[in-house]
Amino acid sequence: MMSTGPELFARSDEAVDSACETLSEPLARVMTMLGKRWTGHVVSTLMQGPVFFNELKRGIPGISDRVLNERLVELAELGLVSRTIVDQGGGRVRYALTEHGAAMRPAITELTRWAESHLQ
C-alpha cells in the first residue's frame, strides 16, 4: 500500500508474526504527550491566545492547581508553551503556545471534526 503521509507504524525488515505493529516513534511520542490527563485541554485552551494561570484554570473546569502547573511545566519543557513574567512585583505569569505548540492547531481541528462526526 502506498503511503501519503508520515508512517503511523514502525517498519522492520523482519517478518511480523502479529496483526499488530508497533506505533512509529513520533506517533508514540505525541500519543504519550496528549494522553496525559488534561494536556489536551491545556493545549486547546491556549489556542485561544495567551492567558494568565487563573484564567487558564477557569477555562478548564475540574483541573487542580497542581496538575495545571505540572502540565504547563511539561509543555514548556517540550517547547510548546512559553511563560512570560508580566509583573515583576506581583509575579504574574502569562502562558501562550509557542510557534511549535500553535502548529498543532490543524491536527486538533481535524480531531474535533472527526469527533463531531463520529463520537456521540
TORNUMAR-556142 format. One record per residue: residue in one letter; x, y negated, z of N, C-alpha, C, O, CB in turn. Coordinates in steps of 0.05 Angstrom, whole numbers, plus 32768, in hexadecimal, padded with zeros to 4 digits. Atoms other than C-alpha are relative to their C-alpha. Glycine has a CB too. Layout:
AXYZXYZXYZXYZXYZ;...
//
This chain:
M80118017800080008000800080127FE7800080267FE6800F7FED80008018;M7FF080188003801B7FBB7FED7FF97FED80177FE17FE9801D7FFC7FF37FE5;S800480137FEA80247F8980267FFE7FE47FF5800C7FDC7FE3801780028015;T8003801C8008800C7F41801E80097FED801680067FD580137FE47FFB7FF8;G7FF880117FEA80277F2780608014800E80118020802280097FE87FF78011;P7FED7FF37FEE80527F38809C7FF7801C80077FDF8022800880047FEF8019;E80067FE47FF980567F8180AF7FF58000801D80007FF4802F801980127FFE;L800C7FFE7FE680287F9180E9800B80178010800A801880297FE280047FFD;F7FF67FE87FF380497FD480F8801D80047FF980267FFD7FE37FEF80197FF9;A7FE47FFA800480917FE980FF800380167FEC7FF380297FEC800F8007801B;R7FFB7FEB801480AC801280C6801A800D8006802D8000800F7FFF7FF47FE3;S7FE67FF27FFC80E1804780CA800380137FE97FEF801A7FDB8001800E801B;D7FFB7FEC801581018078809A7FF7801B80087FF4802D7FF7801E80007FF9;E80087FE67FF680EC80B280C67FE380047FFB7FD37FF27FFB80078002801E;A801C7FF9800480AB80D680B97FF17FFB801A7FFB8000802F7FFD801E7FF7;V801080057FE8807480C180E87FEC801780037FDD801D7FF27FF07FE57FFC;D80117FE97FFA805180FC81097FE57FF8800B7FD480088010800E80138013;S8018800A7FF3801A80D081267FF17FEE7FED7FFD7FE27FDB80077FF2801A;A8010801280107FE180AA810780057FE380097FFE7FD07FFA7FE280078003;C7FFB801A7FF57FF7806F8132801E7FF97FFC802F800980027FF97FFE801D;E7FE4800A800280358046812380047FEA80147FF17FDF801F80057FF57FE3;T7FF980157FED8058801681517FFC7FE57FF480027FE07FDD801E80048009;L8004801C800980457FCD814D801B7FF47FF880307FFB80047FF37FEF8015;S7FE8800E800780797FA1812B80087FF080187FF77FE880287FFD7FEF7FE6;E7FF6800F7FE980A57F7C815C7FF37FE480027FEC7FDC8018801F7FFE7FFF;P800D801A7FFE80897F37814A7FE3800180097FDA7FF1801A80017FF17FE6;L801C7FFD7FF880417F4F81517FFE8008801D7FEC7FFF802C7FF180147FEE;A80007FF87FE480517F71819380057FE880127FF97FE68028801580168005;R7FFA80177FEF806F7F3081AE7FE87FED80027FE27FE4801880187FF07FF3;V801680137FFF80337F05819B7FE8800D80107FDA7FFE801E7FF77FF87FE4;M80167FF37FF280017F3981B680068000801E7FF47FFC802F7FFC801C7FF6;T7FF880017FE480287F3C81F87FFC7FE4800B7FF27FE08021801E80098003;M8002801B7FF7802A7EF081FD7FE37FF880037FDB7FEE8018800E7FED7FED;L801D80087FFF7FE07EE481EC7FEF801280117FDA800B801A7FF57FFF7FE4;G800F7FED7FF07FCA7F22821280017FFA801E7FF28006802D800A801B7FFB;K7FFF80077FE37FDE7F0482557FE77FF080077FDF7FDE7FF8801A7FF08007;R8019800D7FF77FA17EED827B80037FE27FFF80177FD7800B7FF8800A801B;W8003801D80027F8F7EA4826C80127FF37FEB800E7FDB7FE580067FF4801A;T7FED800D80137FC87E9882397FF17FF57FE87FF57FDE7FE0801680137FF8;G800F800980177F987E9481FE7FEF7FE780077FEC7FD57FF67FEE80167FF6;H801080177FF87F6B7E64822580127FE7800280097FD17FF97FF38006801C;V7FEE80177FFD7FA67E37823680087FF57FE480067FDD7FDF801A80078010;V7FF78008801B7FC07E3581EE7FE87FF37FF17FEB7FDD7FE5800A80187FEF;S8017800A800E7F7A7E2A81D17FF77FE5800B7FF07FD37FFC7FE980138002;T8008801A7FF47F6A7DF2820280147FEA7FF9800C7FD37FF47FFE8003801F;L7FEC801480077FAC7DCF81F47FFF7FF87FE2800A7FE47FDB801C800B8006;M80038008801D7F9A7DCF81A97FEF7FE77FFD7FF07FDA7FE87FF380177FF1;Q8010801980007F6A7D9681BB80127FE7800380097FD17FFD7FEB80018015;G7FEE80177FFC7FA67D6A81CC800D8001801B80068012802C7FF17FE67FFC;P7FF280017FE67FD47D5882067FEE7FFA80177FDB7FEA801580167FEB7FFF;V801180047FE87FB67D5C824B8012800380198028800E80197FE980158001;F7FF37FFD7FE67FCA7D5782947FF6801A800C7FE2802680037FF97FE88013;F80057FE67FF47FCA7D9582C07FE2800380097FD580168002801280048018;N801B7FFE7FF67F877D8682E27FEB80007FEA7FD6800D7FEC7FFA7FE98013;E8012800080177F657D77829F8000801B7FF37FEA80267FEC80087FEA7FEC;L7FFE7FE5800C7F7E7DB982847FF2801480117FE480258007801E80077FFD;K800E7FEE7FED7F667DDD82C27FE27FFE7FFE7FD480127FFE80097FFB801D;R801D800380047F217DBF82BA7FF6800B7FE67FDF80147FE47FF97FE18002;G80087FF6801A7F207DD582728000801F7FFE7FF8802A7FEB80127FF67FEB;I7FFF7FE37FFF7F2C7E1E82877FF48009801A80028010802D801E800A7FFD;P800E7FF87FE77EF87E2F82BC8009801C80098009802F7FF97FE27FFF7FFC;G7FF97FE67FF57F0E7E6782EA801E800580038026801780127FF580157FF0;I7FE37FFB7FFE7F5A7E6182E2800A7FF2801A80017FDD8021800F7FF47FE7;S7FF5800C7FE87F817E55832280187FEE7FF980247FF17FE4800980178014;D7FE9801280037FB77E20832B801980117FFB8029800A7FE980037FEE8018;R7FE77FF080027FEC7E5683348002800D7FE48017800C7FD87FFF80168015;V7FFF7FF2801A7FD97E7D82F580047FEB7FE980147FF07FD67FE780107FFB;L7FFC801580147FD37E3D82CB801D7FF77FFF80287FF47FE97FED7FE88005;N7FE480087FFF80177E2782E2801280157FF48025800F7FE580097FFA801D;E7FF07FEA800B80357E6C82D27FFE80007FE2801380037FD47FF7801A800C;R80037FFF801D80187E6B828C800D7FE97FF280197FEC7FDD7FE280017FF9;L7FF38018800C80307E24827E801E80038000802B7FFC7FED7FF87FE78010;V7FE37FFB7FFF80767E378295800980147FEB801C80107FDD8008800A801D;E7FFA7FEB801480767E76826A7FFF7FF57FE380107FFA7FD37FED80188003;L8003800B801B805D7E50822D80157FEB7FFA801E7FE97FE37FE47FF37FFD;A7FEA8013800480907E198238801B800E7FFB802A80067FEA80037FEE8019;E7FE77FF0800580C87E4D823C8001800C7FE48016800F7FD9800280168015;L80017FF6801C80B07E6981F980017FEA7FEC80027FEF7FD47FE6800F7FFD;G7FFF8017801380B37E2381DB7FE57FF97FF47FE57FEB7FDF801480067FEB;L801A8005800B80687E2081D07FF17FE8800D7FDF7FDD80017FEF80188002;V800C80167FF180567DEB820480167FED800A802B7FF680127FEF800B8018;S7FED80137FF580797DAB82187FF57FF380197FDC7FF1801C80077FEA7FEB;R8007800E7FE780787D88825C800C7FE47FFF80247FE17FFB800A8010801A;T7FF6801B8000807D7D3D825E7FF87FF2801A7FE07FF080207FF67FF07FE8;I8006800E7FE780837D1882A07FF87FE47FF880077FD57FEC801980008014;V800B8019800980577CDB829780057FEA8016800B7FD3800F7FE280027FFB;D7FFE80137FEA805B7CB982DC8015800B80138010801D80227FE57FFB800E;Q7FEA7FF67FEF809E7CC183007FF88000801D80008012802C80187FEE7FFB;G800780027FE480807CAB83427FEC801580097FEF8022801D7FF57FE48006;G80157FED7FF980427CD683428005801C7FF57FF8802F7FFE7FE67FF67FF5;G7FF97FE6800B80617D0F831B7FEB800C7FEE7FE980247FEC800580128016;R80157FF6801280287D1582E9800E800C7FE780207FFF7FDC7FEC7FEA7FF8;V7FF47FF28017803A7D4682B27FEA80057FEB7FD5800E7FF1800D801B8009;R80127FFB801680197D49826E800B80187FF08022801B7FEB7FFE7FE67FED;Y7FF97FE8800F80187D8B82497FF57FFE7FE47FDF7FF47FE07FF4801A800E;A80088001801C80147D9281FE800D80187FF1802180227FF980087FE67FF2;L7FF47FEB801180207DC781C980177FF37FF180157FDC7FE87FEB800C7FEC;T7FEA8009801180627DC081A67FF980067FE37FE380107FDD801B800E8008;E80057FFA801D80677DC5815A7FFC801E7FFD7FEB80277FED80187FF67FEE;H80037FE3800280717E1081637FE6800A800B7FD9801C80008018800E800F;G80197FF87FF480357E1681907FE87FF87FEE7FD680087FEB7FFD7FF3801C;A80168009801180097DED81627FFE80107FE67FE980117FD980047FE27FF9;A80007FEF8019801D7E1B81287FEF801980037FE980267FF0801D80097FFA;M80127FE97FFC7FF07E5081487FE37FF97FF97FD2800B7FF880018009801D;R801C800980067FB27E2781367FF380107FEA7FDC80197FEE80007FE37FF9;P800D7FF080157FA47E4C80F47FF9801C80097FE380268002801180017FE7;A80057FE57FF67FA97E9081167FE9800080147FD8801180138019800C800D;I801580027FEC7F7D7E7B81507FE57FF97FF27FD080047FFA80067FEA8015;T80198007800F7F4A7E5C811F7FF580197FF27FDD801E7FF280067FEA7FEB;E800A7FE8800E7F477E9D80F77FF6801580147FE28022800F8017800D7FF0;L800A7FEE7FEB7F3F7EC681377FE47FF780097FD38008800F801480028018;T801A800B7FF77F067E98814B7FEB80077FEB7FD5800F7FF280027FE28004;R80137FF980157EE47EA281077FF9801E80017FE280257FFE800C7FF97FE4;W80047FE37FFF7EED7EEE810D7FED800680187FDA80158014801B800F8003;A80107FFB7FE87ECF7EED81547FE37FF77FFB7FD080058004800C7FF18018;E801B800980067E937EC4813C7FF180137FEF7FD980177FF280017FE47FF3;S800D7FED80137E857EF781067FFD801C800B7FEA802B8004801080017FE7;H7FFE7FE47FF97E967F38812A7FFC8006801E7FF7801D80258019800A7FF8;L80047FFB7FE37E8F7F2F81767FE67FF280097FE47FDA800680187FF78010;Q801A800C7FF77E497F24819280017FFB801D7FEE7FF180287FE980137FF9;
//
